Amino acid sequence: MVKQELTKDALAKLEKLRRQFADFQEDCSKLLKSIENDDFLDSETAVGVQNTLANITIIQNQLGTIYQNLSLGSLPQKLTEAADNIGSLHQELSLKAEFIAAVDFFNDLHCRKAEIEEILIAQKESLKNISIESLSIAEAKEQLQKYVEFKQFYDGEKNLMIKVSIQFGYELIYNLIENKAGYYTETIVAAEGQSEPAPLLQL
C-alpha cells in the first residue's frame, strides 16, 4: 500500500526532525552563551545553526507534502499532534494490510473434497464485494477477523492439519468461517488408517 509506505516515511522524518531540533537548540545555547559573555561567535557553531535550520525547513516542507498526500490536511502546529495523526493512520493501514493478506490467503485455498471446496467457493464469493480500504477498522474486524484467525490457525497448525480427517476439515472451515467459532486445536485428531494422508487444504 502506497499510503502505508508514506506513513513510515513520515514517521522517520518526524524522528529526524526531533533530532535536528535538539541539535539546533544545543548550538543556539552555545551562541547565546557567547553573546552573554560578550564573546565573538564561534564560526563553526554559527555555520552549524545555519545548516541545521536549513535542514529543518526542508524536512518540514517534505512532511507538509506527505501529510497532504495522506489526506490529513495541513500540517498542524504541534509536532506531537502530527506524530499522533500519522501514527494512528499507520496503525490503521497496517491492520488493513493484515486483513488483505488474510483474504488473499483464503482466496488461494482449494480442497480436493468437493463438499469443502463448495464452502470455500461460497465464502470467496462473499468476499468479492468487500472493499477493505474503504472499511473502518471496526467494520473490517467485524467482517474479516475470522479470516485473519483462520490464516493464523492454518499457519500455526499446518503440519498437524495435513493429518486431519476430511470430516474434521469440513467442520473446521464451517465453524471457523461461517460460525466464527474460534480455534479447534483441542479437537484435532489424526485420520485413522492413513499411512500417508493427503493434504486437507492446498495453496
N, C-alpha and C positions, 0 to 999 in steps of 0.2 A: 504494500500500500504506500503510495507516494506521500500521503499526509503523515503516516507513521514515521517515515524517514525524516520528514521535515520537523516533526516534534523532537526527534532525537537530536537533530542538528541544532535546533533552537535551544534545547536544554544544555547542550555542550557549549554553545555560545554564551548563554547566561552564566555558566560557571566560569568561563574565561573572562567575562566582563567583571565578575566579582573580584577575580584576581587582579585585573587591571585597576579596579578601584582601589584595592589595597595598596598596590604599588604607587599609584598616584597620590594617595593620602600620605604614604610614608615619605615620598620625595617632597611633597608640599610642606610637610612638617619640618624637614631639613631646611628648606628655603626660608620658611618663616622664622626659624630659629636664627638663621644668618642675618635676616633683616632686623630682628630684635637686638642682636648683638652688634649691629652696625658694621657687619662684615660684608665683603664682596660676596656675591652669589657664586656658589660652586658651579662652574660651567657644565660639568658632566651631569650634575643633578638637574640643572636647568634644561639641558637637552633631553634628559630622561622624562621630565614632566611634559615637554612638548610632544615627544613621541608617544607617550602613554595616552595623552589627551587625544591625539590623532587616532590611535587605535580604538579608544573608547567610542569616538564618533563613528568610526567605520562599523564597529560591531553593533552599535545601537541602530544604525541605518539598516544593516542587514537583518537585525531582529524585527524591525518595523515591517520590512517587506515580507518576511516569513510569517509574522503574526497576521498580516492581512491575507496572505495566501492560505492560511489555515482557517479563514473566515471568522477570526476572533475580533475583527475590528481594528481600531487604532491601538498602538502600544500604550498601556496605562502609564501613569506617572511613577508608580511604585514598582521596583524590581521584583519584590516578593509577590505582588499581585500577578505580574506577568508569568512568573515561575509557577504559581499555583494553577493558573488557567491552562498553561501549556502542559503541565504535569497531569492535570485531570484529563485533558484531551488525549495525551499519550497513553494513559492507562485505559481509557475507553477504546482507543484504536487497537491496543494490544489484546484486549479481551475479545474484540470483534474478530481479530485475526485468528484467535484460538477457535472461535465458532466456525469461521470459514474453513479452517484446516480440518475440523471435525466433520463438517458437512461434506467436504471434498473426499475425505477418507471413506465416509459412509457410501457416497455415490460410486466409489470404485469397488465396493464389495459385491461378490456374487457367491452363490451357493449351488452345489451340484444337486441338492434336493429340491425338487420342483416346488413343494409347498413353502419352503423357506424363501426361495427365490421370488415367489409371488409376493410375499410380505415385503421383501426388500424393494421390489419394483413399486409397490404401492406407496411405501414410505418415501422413496426417491421422487415419485410424482408429486407428493405433498410438499416437497421442498422447492419445487421449481419456481413458484411464485413468491418466494420469500426473498426480499432484498435486505440482506444483513446490514449493509451500510446505512440504510435508512431507519433501522430499528433503534429504539433506545436500548440501553443496557438491560433494563428491567424486562422489556419485551423480548429481547434476544435470549435472556436466561430462561424466561417462561417457555419459549418455543423451541429452543435449541440446546439447552443444558443437557438434555437426555442424550444427545449425540456426542457431546463432549465426554460424558460419563461412559458411553459405550466405547469410544475410542480409547479412553484411559483403561477401561476394563480389558479390552482386546489387546492393547499393547502390553499390559502387565501380565496377562494370563495366556498369551498366545501359545506357549509351549503346552500348557495344560489343555487349552481348547482344542488342540489337534486331536486329543483323545476323547473328546466329548461325544456322546451319542447323538444321533440325528434327532431323536425326540427331545433331548435337552436343548439342542440347538434351536429348535422351533420355539420352545418355551423361553429361551434366553432372549431372542430377538423380540418376541411378542411382549414379554414383560418389560424388558429394558426400554424398548422404543415406544410401544403402544400404550403401556400402562405405567411407564415411568417408575417401575417398582424398585429400581436401585440395583445394587450388585447381588449376584447369586453365587459368590465364590464358595460358600459353605456347602452348596448342593451339587457342585461339580463332581461327577464320577466318571471314571474311565469306562468306555463302552466295553462290555464283556465280549469275549470271543474274538477280539480283533488283535492279531499279532502286529499288523502294520496298518493302522487306521488311516483313512484318507482325511485330509484337512476338512474341517467343517466349513470354514469360510476361506476364500482365497481372494487376493487382490489382483 
